[in-house]
Amino acid sequence: MTTRVLENVRIIDPSQQMDETGSIVIEDGKIAAIGESARNQGSPEGAEVINCNGQIAVPGLVDTRVFIGEPGSEYRETIASAGKAAAKGGITSIVTMPDTNPVIDDVALLQFIQRTARDTTDIHVHPASAMTKGLNGKEMTEFGLMMEAGAACITDGRNTLRNAAVIRRAMTYARDFGALIACETQDADLAAGGMMNEGLLASWLGFSGIPKEAEIIPLERDVRLAELTGANYHAAKISVPQSSKVIRRAKDKNLNVSAGISINNLTLNEVDIGEYRTFFKLSPPLRSEEERLAMVEALADGTIDVICSSHDPQDVDTKRLPFPHAAEGAIGLETMFAAALRLYHADQISLMRLIEVLSTKPAELYGLDAGSLRVGSSADITIFDPEMPWVHYKDEIVSKSKNSAFEDARFTGKVLATIVNGQTIYSDQ
């Protein structure tokens, strides 16, 4: 049995409402003791002792919306390269989307992702199952078999289902198997031809806009179907205040409804598109500053449950094009946490709440063994300095694709170490 002790560390763990300075004792990859009481007990004989010098330790971060190119588009991102990027960003667990080639819609393909992850990366990789075969929006996958094989959730990834009858049927089956249904909410017909958020800026730039109703209408439909079926429903990425009101009403009715938001929609706005910068062409589109601030408030008050990176690697062939022809999406594993700390430094959200939506709550919603530093939990830990300044230079990006919306961005707050199962898999010290 190996023993490590992290001493002189500030521990923030929302699962225990803990914010205190002390020690973390790790034995055989598990938390054996934690907090001020662990410090008072002293270090076990023969333990490896690491002085953290007052840095902050939190439960390893959990990212619930990660698109990876493997299988089929490994030139964009592999599980191995995504794992390295995640570790650099303090993320110890990711939920990968089924939007691959072939689509992750049967048990053999789900197990392929699991085996590849075990062989090529140190972080925890939890593949999601497609909701419909081939993401075609028609024939449902075998939910029971997929969940039994370890699917983290049921989702059609980037696709929003048009057919309400299929969604109702999927929610009914998901409820019976105890599965979480996670859905994008963007009406393909209303959004067709849209390049960015509909409004005055889009008109100035000469672009067709995507109205906020393209998000609100499918979300309203999904929430009503979740109420009808009793399903456990998660709106993967909302971006406008009207959507947060839909979620708040559902929660007030005690429905099994939750919502996530991309870090991009929390920390960027439509003005960032500037001179037709394609790295800011995203889904959902970047909204106005007023809408962004409203979403930050919805996150702070508990309406929105999780932050995700919406990591979506795109090659130069799909991004370095004229804005109307460029693909949507940006990478985000390496910058999600640093960008989220901007909200903390702006006094818009507490550090405890920030860690809750980045770790504890997503682990709880997706049923993952993560998000907590309780005694007996896996020793998945992120250590960071909230005041350390750094710049996200392109030539330092770990992801295979470089389409970052935060290229050359200046951040305050840096991950110093990422620990998985008690072993340090990334260190910046």
MARTOR-372070 format. One record per residue (C-alpha): residue number from 1; y, x, z; residue in one letter. Coordinates in pm, 1 decimal, padded with zeros to 6 digits. Example, Ala and Ser with C-alpha at 12.3 -4.5 7.8 and 13.67 -1.06 7.14 Angstrom:
{1, {-00450.0, 01230.0, 00780.0}, "A"};
{2, {-00106.0, 01367.0, 00714.0}, "S"};
end
This chain:
{1, {00000.0, 00000.0, 00000.0}, "M"};
{2, {00339.7, 00137.4, -00099.9}, "T"};
{3, {00646.5, 00073.6, 00113.0}, "T"};
{4, {01011.2, 00101.4, 00011.0}, "R"};
{5, {01316.7, 00025.0, 00218.6}, "V"};
{6, {01658.7, -00059.9, 00080.6}, "L"};
{7, {01896.2, 00008.4, 00366.6}, "E"};
{8, {02268.3, -00041.6, 00416.3}, "N"};
{9, {02274.3, -00320.9, 00158.0}, "V"};
{10, {02468.5, -00646.8, 00152.6}, "R"};
{11, {02214.2, -00921.6, 00084.4}, "I"};
{12, {02315.1, -01248.2, -00084.0}, "I"};
{13, {02032.3, -01498.5, -00119.6}, "D"};
{14, {02122.5, -01863.7, -00187.8}, "P"};
{15, {01764.5, -01975.9, -00119.1}, "S"};
{16, {01820.9, -01882.2, 00246.9}, "Q"};
{17, {02199.5, -01917.7, 00254.0}, "Q"};
{18, {02196.7, -01552.8, 00354.0}, "M"};
{19, {02496.5, -01324.5, 00324.7}, "D"};
{20, {02456.9, -01032.7, 00561.1}, "E"};
{21, {02430.1, -00657.2, 00565.7}, "T"};
{22, {02093.4, -00513.5, 00654.3}, "G"};
{23, {01774.1, -00382.5, 00499.6}, "S"};
{24, {01506.6, -00504.2, 00261.6}, "I"};
{25, {01152.8, -00385.4, 00329.0}, "V"};
{26, {00918.9, -00401.0, 00028.9}, "I"};
{27, {00544.4, -00367.3, 00074.4}, "E"};
{28, {00306.6, -00374.9, -00219.7}, "D"};
{29, {00563.2, -00546.6, -00443.7}, "G"};
{30, {00651.7, -00820.9, -00191.8}, "K"};
{31, {00939.1, -00876.4, 00049.1}, "I"};
{32, {00803.7, -00784.7, 00393.2}, "A"};
{33, {01125.3, -00808.4, 00594.7}, "A"};
{34, {01489.6, -00871.1, 00515.7}, "I"};
{35, {01833.8, -00883.7, 00667.2}, "G"};
{36, {01994.9, -00752.7, 00981.9}, "E"};
{37, {01671.9, -00801.2, 01177.4}, "S"};
{38, {01488.0, -00575.1, 00931.7}, "A"};
{39, {01752.5, -00308.1, 00980.3}, "R"};
{40, {01720.1, -00331.0, 01357.9}, "N"};
{41, {01343.3, -00282.7, 01333.6}, "Q"};
{42, {01388.3, 00046.2, 01153.0}, "G"};
{43, {01194.2, 00181.8, 00856.9}, "S"};
{44, {00812.3, 00184.6, 00861.8}, "P"};
{45, {00654.9, 00527.5, 00889.7}, "E"};
{46, {00605.9, 00694.0, 00551.3}, "G"};
{47, {00829.9, 00450.3, 00365.1}, "A"};
{48, {01055.5, 00556.2, 00080.0}, "E"};
{49, {01408.4, 00489.0, 00206.2}, "V"};
{50, {01694.3, 00420.7, -00034.4}, "I"};
{51, {02051.7, 00408.6, 00095.4}, "N"};
{52, {02238.7, 00145.1, -00106.7}, "C"};
{53, {02578.7, 00242.1, 00038.2}, "N"};
{54, {02696.0, -00113.5, 00087.7}, "G"};
{55, {02611.4, -00234.0, -00260.5}, "Q"};
{56, {02499.6, -00595.6, -00308.7}, "I"};
{57, {02138.1, -00703.2, -00355.0}, "A"};
{58, {02052.7, -01048.9, -00488.1}, "V"};
{59, {01737.1, -01219.7, -00616.7}, "P"};
{60, {01658.4, -01098.2, -00968.6}, "G"};
{61, {01849.0, -01301.4, -01225.7}, "L"};
{62, {01670.9, -01568.3, -01433.5}, "V"};
{63, {01776.2, -01646.4, -01791.8}, "D"};
{64, {01638.1, -01976.6, -01921.0}, "T"};
{65, {01754.7, -01969.6, -02285.2}, "R"};
{66, {01645.7, -01656.8, -02471.3}, "V"};
{67, {01568.9, -01643.3, -02843.1}, "F"};
{68, {01353.0, -01350.9, -02956.4}, "I"};
{69, {01246.3, -01249.6, -03305.3}, "G"};
{70, {00884.4, -01174.3, -03216.1}, "E"};
{71, {00671.4, -01289.1, -03389.5}, "P"};
{72, {00811.8, -01299.6, -03740.2}, "G"};
{73, {01155.1, -01137.9, -03710.2}, "S"};
{74, {01090.3, -00826.8, -03505.4}, "E"};
{75, {01374.1, -00647.9, -03684.1}, "Y"};
{76, {01615.1, -00868.4, -03487.5}, "R"};
{77, {01453.5, -00840.6, -03143.8}, "E"};
{78, {01113.3, -00769.9, -02995.6}, "T"};
{79, {00987.4, -00868.6, -02653.7}, "I"};
{80, {01003.8, -00501.0, -02557.5}, "A"};
{81, {01366.2, -00454.9, -02664.7}, "S"};
{82, {01467.2, -00784.3, -02503.0}, "A"};
{83, {01300.4, -00668.2, -02182.8}, "G"};
{84, {01506.4, -00349.1, -02180.5}, "K"};
{85, {01825.8, -00542.7, -02246.7}, "A"};
{86, {01742.6, -00789.4, -01971.0}, "A"};
{87, {01673.2, -00512.0, -01720.6}, "A"};
{88, {02007.1, -00349.5, -01800.4}, "K"};
{89, {02174.3, -00683.5, -01735.3}, "G"};
{90, {02000.5, -00736.0, -01400.3}, "G"};
{91, {01768.6, -01005.8, -01537.5}, "I"};
{92, {01412.1, -00997.5, -01409.6}, "T"};
{93, {01277.6, -01322.7, -01561.2}, "S"};
{94, {01341.2, -01484.1, -01898.7}, "I"};
{95, {01229.1, -01807.8, -02061.8}, "V"};
{96, {01177.4, -01747.4, -02433.8}, "T"};
{97, {01228.4, -02017.0, -02694.9}, "M"};
{98, {00959.3, -02125.8, -02944.7}, "P"};
{99, {01185.0, -02071.1, -03248.8}, "D"};
{100, {00973.2, -01794.7, -03399.8}, "T"};
{101, {00762.6, -01754.5, -03711.8}, "N"};
{102, {00508.8, -01896.4, -03653.3}, "P"};
{103, {00648.4, -02147.3, -03405.7}, "V"};
{104, {00503.4, -02133.5, -03053.2}, "I"};
{105, {00329.8, -02470.8, -03080.1}, "D"};
{106, {-00029.3, -02398.4, -02979.2}, "D"};
{107, {-00207.7, -02222.4, -02695.4}, "V"};
{108, {-00311.7, -01914.7, -02897.7}, "A"};
{109, {00049.0, -01836.1, -02988.4}, "L"};
{110, {00169.6, -01896.8, -02633.7}, "L"};
{111, {-00094.4, -01654.7, -02508.3}, "Q"};
{112, {00012.4, -01401.9, -02772.0}, "F"};
{113, {00361.5, -01397.5, -02619.1}, "I"};
{114, {00216.5, -01361.2, -02270.7}, "Q"};
{115, {-00012.9, -01072.5, -02370.7}, "R"};
{116, {00259.3, -00892.7, -02562.3}, "T"};
{117, {00493.2, -00924.0, -02267.2}, "A"};
{118, {00234.9, -00782.5, -02028.4}, "R"};
{119, {00175.3, -00488.2, -02260.8}, "D"};
{120, {00532.2, -00404.6, -02359.9}, "T"};
{121, {00781.2, -00497.4, -02086.3}, "T"};
{122, {00818.8, -00484.4, -01708.9}, "D"};
{123, {01020.2, -00805.0, -01668.6}, "I"};
{124, {00864.3, -01149.2, -01632.3}, "H"};
{125, {00846.9, -01334.8, -01965.3}, "V"};
{126, {00780.9, -01709.6, -01956.2}, "H"};
{127, {00735.7, -01858.6, -02304.6}, "P"};
{128, {00840.5, -02217.7, -02367.8}, "A"};
{129, {00630.5, -02452.5, -02576.2}, "S"};
{130, {00762.0, -02632.5, -02881.7}, "A"};
{131, {00800.5, -03005.4, -02830.0}, "M"};
{132, {00692.5, -03087.5, -03185.1}, "T"};
{133, {00460.6, -02908.8, -03428.2}, "K"};
{134, {00655.3, -02661.2, -03637.4}, "G"};
{135, {00974.8, -02790.1, -03474.8}, "L"};
{136, {00964.6, -03067.4, -03734.4}, "N"};
{137, {01068.8, -03339.5, -03492.7}, "G"};
{138, {00769.6, -03560.5, -03571.1}, "K"};
{139, {00427.8, -03469.7, -03431.7}, "E"};
{140, {00413.7, -03370.2, -03066.5}, "M"};
{141, {00235.8, -03058.8, -02944.7}, "T"};
{142, {-00047.8, -03069.6, -02690.5}, "E"};
{143, {00171.3, -03076.7, -02378.9}, "F"};
{144, {-00113.8, -03071.3, -02131.9}, "G"};
{145, {-00286.1, -02769.4, -02287.4}, "L"};
{146, {00042.0, -02581.7, -02324.7}, "M"};
{147, {00141.1, -02641.2, -01962.3}, "M"};
{148, {-00205.2, -02541.9, -01844.8}, "E"};
{149, {-00168.2, -02219.0, -02042.5}, "A"};
{150, {00157.0, -02140.8, -01862.1}, "G"};
{151, {00440.3, -02285.1, -02071.8}, "A"};
{152, {00766.7, -02273.6, -01878.0}, "A"};
{153, {00901.3, -02592.8, -02034.8}, "C"};
{154, {00884.3, -02815.7, -02340.7}, "I"};
{155, {01165.8, -02770.9, -02591.8}, "T"};
{156, {01241.3, -02769.8, -02961.2}, "D"};
{157, {01472.4, -02473.0, -02916.2}, "G"};
{158, {01780.9, -02488.2, -03134.3}, "R"};
{159, {01682.6, -02823.8, -03281.7}, "N"};
{160, {01806.7, -03159.3, -03154.6}, "T"};
{161, {01556.0, -03433.4, -03229.2}, "L"};
{162, {01691.0, -03717.9, -03441.3}, "R"};
{163, {01414.4, -03968.6, -03368.8}, "N"};
{164, {01468.8, -04143.1, -03033.8}, "A"};
{165, {01114.8, -04284.7, -03040.0}, "A"};
{166, {00968.0, -03933.0, -03058.6}, "V"};
{167, {01188.5, -03818.7, -02770.9}, "I"};
{168, {01087.8, -04117.0, -02560.8}, "R"};
{169, {00720.9, -04046.2, -02626.5}, "R"};
{170, {00767.0, -03676.7, -02549.7}, "A"};
{171, {00945.7, -03755.4, -02223.1}, "M"};
{172, {00667.4, -03990.4, -02118.9}, "T"};
{173, {00397.9, -03728.8, -02179.8}, "Y"};
{174, {00605.9, -03455.4, -02017.7}, "A"};
{175, {00650.0, -03671.1, -01707.7}, "R"};
{176, {00275.0, -03725.2, -01680.3}, "D"};
{177, {00208.8, -03350.7, -01704.2}, "F"};
{178, {00490.7, -03254.5, -01468.3}, "G"};
{179, {00671.5, -03067.9, -01746.1}, "A"};
{180, {01043.6, -03004.4, -01781.3}, "L"};
{181, {01193.7, -03124.5, -02110.3}, "I"};
{182, {01482.4, -02896.0, -02211.5}, "A"};
{183, {01693.3, -03010.6, -02506.2}, "C"};
{184, {01981.5, -02893.0, -02719.5}, "E"};
{185, {02232.8, -03173.5, -02768.2}, "T"};
{186, {02407.9, -03141.1, -03102.5}, "Q"};
{187, {02386.2, -03415.8, -03360.5}, "D"};
{188, {02302.7, -03239.0, -03686.2}, "A"};
{189, {02472.6, -03502.5, -03899.2}, "D"};
{190, {02799.5, -03512.1, -03704.7}, "L"};
{191, {02806.5, -03131.9, -03688.3}, "A"};
{192, {02712.8, -03082.4, -04055.5}, "A"};
{193, {02958.0, -02854.4, -04230.3}, "G"};
{194, {03144.8, -02776.3, -03909.7}, "G"};
{195, {03239.8, -02415.4, -03845.3}, "M"};
{196, {03402.7, -02434.6, -03500.5}, "M"};
{197, {03548.4, -02674.3, -03245.0}, "N"};
{198, {03730.9, -02962.7, -03410.8}, "E"};
{199, {04102.4, -02945.1, -03343.2}, "G"};
{200, {04435.9, -02801.1, -03442.9}, "L"};
{201, {04314.2, -02439.7, -03449.0}, "L"};
{202, {04031.5, -02528.8, -03688.6}, "A"};
{203, {04287.7, -02689.6, -03918.2}, "S"};
{204, {04508.7, -02380.8, -03905.7}, "W"};
{205, {04211.7, -02159.7, -03994.1}, "L"};
{206, {04108.7, -02395.1, -04273.8}, "G"};
{207, {03770.9, -02488.4, -04123.7}, "F"};
{208, {03589.2, -02816.9, -04086.3}, "S"};
{209, {03543.6, -02885.2, -03717.7}, "G"};
{210, {03255.0, -02995.6, -03499.0}, "I"};
{211, {03365.2, -03295.8, -03290.5}, "P"};
{212, {03276.9, -03308.2, -02923.0}, "K"};
{213, {03102.6, -03640.1, -02995.4}, "E"};
{214, {02832.7, -03440.0, -03174.5}, "A"};
{215, {02729.4, -03322.1, -02827.8}, "E"};
{216, {02810.1, -03627.8, -02619.3}, "I"};
{217, {02620.7, -03888.2, -02825.7}, "I"};
{218, {02276.0, -03719.7, -02822.0}, "P"};
{219, {02326.5, -03629.8, -02455.3}, "L"};
{220, {02400.9, -03993.4, -02366.3}, "E"};
{221, {02090.1, -04099.6, -02557.3}, "R"};
{222, {01868.8, -03841.0, -02389.6}, "D"};
{223, {01989.9, -03928.0, -02039.8}, "V"};
{224, {01925.2, -04298.1, -02098.9}, "R"};
{225, {01574.3, -04216.9, -02222.5}, "L"};
{226, {01518.4, -03993.8, -01919.5}, "A"};
{227, {01613.6, -04288.8, -01699.5}, "E"};
{228, {01377.6, -04514.8, -01895.1}, "L"};
{229, {01081.5, -04277.2, -01872.7}, "T"};
{230, {01143.9, -04102.4, -01541.9}, "G"};
{231, {01121.2, -03765.3, -01715.3}, "A"};
{232, {01246.7, -03436.0, -01573.5}, "N"};
{233, {01521.9, -03369.2, -01827.6}, "Y"};
{234, {01740.6, -03061.5, -01871.3}, "H"};
{235, {02039.0, -03051.1, -02107.2}, "A"};
{236, {02015.0, -02687.7, -02210.1}, "A"};
{237, {02375.5, -02612.4, -02304.2}, "K"};
{238, {02667.3, -02849.4, -02257.6}, "I"};
{239, {03022.7, -02747.5, -02338.1}, "S"};
{240, {03274.1, -03034.2, -02298.1}, "V"};
{241, {03401.7, -03221.6, -01989.8}, "P"};
{242, {03275.4, -03557.1, -02118.6}, "Q"};
{243, {02921.8, -03414.6, -02116.0}, "S"};
{244, {02958.0, -03301.4, -01756.3}, "S"};
{245, {03064.9, -03656.8, -01666.3}, "K"};
{246, {02744.1, -03788.6, -01825.1}, "V"};
{247, {02542.7, -03546.8, -01610.6}, "I"};
{248, {02738.7, -03635.2, -01296.7}, "R"};
{249, {02674.7, -04007.1, -01346.2}, "R"};
{250, {02302.7, -03936.9, -01393.9}, "A"};
{251, {02291.1, -03733.0, -01072.8}, "K"};
{252, {02476.5, -04003.4, -00883.2}, "D"};
{253, {02194.1, -04238.7, -00989.1}, "K"};
{254, {01938.8, -03984.6, -00857.4}, "N"};
{255, {01783.6, -03927.0, -01199.0}, "L"};
{256, {01578.1, -03611.0, -01263.2}, "N"};
{257, {01853.8, -03471.3, -01482.7}, "V"};
{258, {02006.4, -03123.3, -01483.3}, "S"};
{259, {02230.1, -02921.6, -01712.4}, "A"};
{260, {02292.6, -02565.8, -01819.1}, "G"};
{261, {02581.0, -02391.9, -01988.1}, "I"};
{262, {02606.5, -02077.6, -02196.9}, "S"};
{263, {02805.6, -01792.1, -02048.2}, "I"};
{264, {03001.5, -01794.3, -02373.4}, "N"};
{265, {03141.3, -02142.8, -02310.6}, "N"};
{266, {03234.5, -02045.4, -01954.5}, "L"};
{267, {03424.4, -01726.8, -02030.7}, "T"};
{268, {03546.0, -01752.3, -02393.7}, "L"};
{269, {03744.7, -02009.4, -02588.6}, "N"};
{270, {03814.8, -02099.6, -02951.1}, "E"};
{271, {04115.6, -01866.3, -02969.2}, "V"};
{272, {03875.9, -01569.5, -02941.8}, "D"};
{273, {03762.4, -01639.7, -03299.1}, "I"};
{274, {04090.4, -01477.1, -03402.1}, "G"};
{275, {04071.9, -01331.1, -03751.4}, "E"};
{276, {03752.2, -01513.0, -03848.8}, "Y"};
{277, {03536.6, -01303.2, -03616.1}, "R"};
{278, {03179.2, -01414.3, -03689.2}, "T"};
{279, {03041.7, -01284.7, -03357.1}, "F"};
{280, {03225.6, -01581.0, -03203.3}, "F"};
{281, {03053.8, -01835.1, -03427.5}, "K"};
{282, {02829.0, -01991.6, -03168.4}, "L"};
{283, {02636.5, -02306.1, -03080.1}, "S"};
{284, {02779.6, -02499.0, -02904.2}, "P"};
{285, {03107.7, -02385.9, -03056.8}, "P"};
{286, {03369.9, -02227.3, -02835.5}, "L"};
{287, {03597.7, -02500.9, -02704.1}, "R"};
{288, {03962.4, -02514.8, -02599.3}, "S"};
{289, {04085.6, -02332.7, -02290.4}, "E"};
{290, {04139.3, -02664.3, -02110.0}, "E"};
{291, {03779.4, -02762.6, -02178.6}, "E"};
{292, {03652.0, -02422.0, -02067.3}, "R"};
{293, {03834.1, -02453.5, -01734.9}, "L"};
{294, {03693.2, -02803.5, -01685.8}, "A"};
{295, {03341.0, -02667.4, -01735.9}, "M"};
{296, {03403.5, -02394.9, -01477.0}, "V"};
{297, {03500.3, -02669.1, -01231.9}, "E"};
{298, {03183.8, -02862.8, -01317.3}, "A"};
{299, {02979.4, -02550.2, -01244.8}, "L"};
{300, {03154.3, -02490.4, -00914.4}, "A"};
{301, {03110.6, -02848.6, -00790.6}, "D"};
{302, {02736.3, -02859.4, -00869.7}, "G"};
{303, {02743.1, -03083.4, -01176.4}, "T"};
{304, {02615.3, -02797.2, -01393.3}, "I"};
{305, {02304.3, -02632.4, -01251.2}, "D"};
{306, {02248.0, -02306.5, -01438.6}, "V"};
{307, {02414.8, -02043.8, -01652.8}, "I"};
{308, {02215.9, -01901.4, -01944.5}, "C"};
{309, {02292.1, -01619.8, -02185.2}, "S"};
{310, {02185.6, -01814.6, -02495.9}, "S"};
{311, {02073.6, -01473.4, -02622.1}, "H"};
{312, {02034.7, -01515.1, -02998.9}, "D"};
{313, {02004.0, -01185.9, -03191.0}, "P"};
{314, {02119.6, -01191.3, -03552.2}, "Q"};
{315, {02096.9, -00910.0, -03807.9}, "D"};
{316, {02388.3, -00774.7, -04011.8}, "V"};
{317, {02251.2, -00970.3, -04308.1}, "D"};
{318, {02319.9, -01297.9, -04126.3}, "T"};
{319, {02631.1, -01208.4, -03925.0}, "K"};
{320, {02849.0, -00974.3, -04128.8}, "R"};
{321, {02932.7, -01242.6, -04382.3}, "L"};
{322, {03233.8, -01466.8, -04447.6}, "P"};
{323, {03272.0, -01698.9, -04148.5}, "F"};
{324, {03143.2, -02016.8, -04321.8}, "P"};
{325, {02822.0, -01839.7, -04427.9}, "H"};
{326, {02749.6, -01645.9, -04106.2}, "A"};
{327, {02470.6, -01756.9, -03875.0}, "A"};
{328, {02549.0, -01894.7, -03531.7}, "E"};
{329, {02459.1, -01703.0, -03217.4}, "G"};
{330, {02525.3, -01389.9, -03013.7}, "A"};
{331, {02323.7, -01157.8, -02793.9}, "I"};
{332, {02391.8, -01187.2, -02421.8}, "G"};
{333, {02121.1, -01044.9, -02196.5}, "L"};
{334, {02320.2, -00731.0, -02115.5}, "E"};
{335, {02650.9, -00905.5, -02050.5}, "T"};
{336, {02567.2, -01243.7, -01895.2}, "M"};
{337, {02607.2, -01126.6, -01535.8}, "F"};
{338, {02911.8, -00909.5, -01593.4}, "A"};
{339, {03086.2, -01190.6, -01781.3}, "A"};
{340, {02993.7, -01438.8, -01506.5}, "A"};
{341, {03154.2, -01209.9, -01247.4}, "L"};
{342, {03486.1, -01278.2, -01420.0}, "R"};
{343, {03471.6, -01624.8, -01264.6}, "L"};
{344, {03421.8, -01471.1, -00920.8}, "Y"};
{345, {03708.1, -01225.8, -00963.9}, "H"};
{346, {03931.6, -01512.9, -01078.6}, "A"};
{347, {03848.7, -01698.7, -00753.1}, "D"};
{348, {03699.8, -01985.4, -00953.9}, "Q"};
{349, {03352.4, -01968.8, -00800.0}, "I"};
{350, {03202.1, -01807.0, -00492.3}, "S"};
{351, {02956.8, -01521.8, -00519.2}, "L"};
{352, {02693.4, -01730.9, -00339.8}, "M"};
{353, {02727.6, -02014.7, -00591.9}, "R"};
{354, {02727.9, -01771.2, -00883.1}, "L"};
{355, {02395.9, -01618.6, -00777.2}, "I"};
{356, {02256.2, -01966.5, -00717.5}, "E"};
{357, {02320.1, -02073.5, -01079.5}, "V"};
{358, {02203.7, -01740.2, -01220.4}, "L"};
{359, {01885.3, -01704.4, -01017.7}, "S"};
{360, {01780.4, -01952.4, -00749.7}, "T"};
{361, {01846.9, -02279.7, -00931.7}, "K"};
{362, {01700.1, -02185.7, -01272.7}, "P"};
{363, {01384.0, -02058.6, -01099.5}, "A"};
{364, {01359.7, -02384.8, -00907.3}, "E"};
{365, {01413.4, -02605.5, -01214.7}, "L"};
{366, {01157.1, -02419.0, -01424.7}, "Y"};
{367, {00905.2, -02374.9, -01143.3}, "G"};
{368, {00911.1, -01994.6, -01154.4}, "L"};
{369, {00812.1, -01752.1, -00880.8}, "D"};
{370, {01161.0, -01607.9, -00868.3}, "A"};
{371, {01510.5, -01670.6, -00736.1}, "G"};
{372, {01445.6, -01589.3, -00370.3}, "S"};
{373, {01421.5, -01292.4, -00135.6}, "L"};
{374, {01229.5, -01480.2, 00133.6}, "R"};
{375, {00955.4, -01288.6, 00312.2}, "V"};
{376, {00643.0, -01305.4, 00095.6}, "G"};
{377, {00835.3, -01346.4, -00230.1}, "S"};
{378, {00796.6, -01105.7, -00520.6}, "S"};
{379, {01038.8, -00817.0, -00479.6}, "A"};
{380, {01249.3, -00893.9, -00785.8}, "D"};
{381, {01594.5, -00766.9, -00697.3}, "I"};
{382, {01924.5, -00700.3, -00873.8}, "T"};
{383, {02157.2, -00445.7, -00713.0}, "I"};
{384, {02517.8, -00430.7, -00829.8}, "F"};
{385, {02867.6, -00313.8, -00748.1}, "D"};
{386, {03108.4, -00606.4, -00798.9}, "P"};
{387, {03410.8, -00378.0, -00831.4}, "E"};
{388, {03284.7, -00114.7, -01073.8}, "M"};
{389, {03473.5, -00119.1, -01406.4}, "P"};
{390, {03297.7, -00055.5, -01736.2}, "W"};
{391, {03326.5, -00121.6, -02109.2}, "V"};
{392, {03055.5, -00277.3, -02325.4}, "H"};
{393, {03056.7, -00028.6, -02611.9}, "Y"};
{394, {02859.4, -00113.7, -02924.8}, "K"};
{395, {02676.1, 00220.2, -02934.5}, "D"};
{396, {02542.1, 00153.5, -02582.6}, "E"};
{397, {02388.3, -00186.7, -02663.5}, "I"};
{398, {02013.4, -00187.7, -02595.0}, "V"};
{399, {01923.0, -00497.7, -02798.8}, "S"};
{400, {01803.6, -00429.3, -03152.9}, "K"};
{401, {02073.2, -00660.4, -03287.7}, "S"};
{402, {02435.9, -00583.9, -03204.6}, "K"};
{403, {02604.4, -00923.0, -03250.0}, "N"};
{404, {02774.0, -00931.5, -02911.1}, "S"};
{405, {03065.9, -01164.5, -02843.0}, "A"};
{406, {03167.9, -00910.3, -02577.1}, "F"};
{407, {03179.6, -00598.7, -02792.4}, "E"};
{408, {03430.3, -00351.8, -02639.8}, "D"};
{409, {03501.5, -00600.6, -02359.5}, "A"};
{410, {03618.4, -00464.1, -02024.3}, "R"};
{411, {03425.6, -00583.4, -01722.2}, "F"};
{412, {03455.7, -00548.8, -01346.5}, "T"};
{413, {03113.1, -00553.1, -01182.9}, "G"};
{414, {02810.9, -00355.1, -01297.3}, "K"};
{415, {02435.6, -00368.8, -01241.4}, "V"};
{416, {02322.3, -00047.6, -01077.5}, "L"};
{417, {01950.1, -00113.8, -01043.4}, "A"};
{418, {01694.4, -00375.0, -01140.8}, "T"};
{419, {01371.8, -00399.4, -00942.2}, "I"};
{420, {01062.9, -00596.7, -01048.2}, "V"};
{421, {00762.9, -00631.5, -00818.7}, "N"};
{422, {00910.0, -00360.5, -00599.1}, "G"};
{423, {00945.4, -00103.4, -00878.6}, "Q"};
{424, {01278.1, 00010.3, -01022.6}, "T"};
{425, {01272.3, -00064.5, -01395.0}, "I"};
{426, {01640.5, 00012.3, -01460.2}, "Y"};
{427, {01885.6, 00240.4, -01284.0}, "S"};
{428, {02242.9, 00332.0, -01363.3}, "D"};
{429, {02272.7, 00576.9, -01077.5}, "Q"};
end
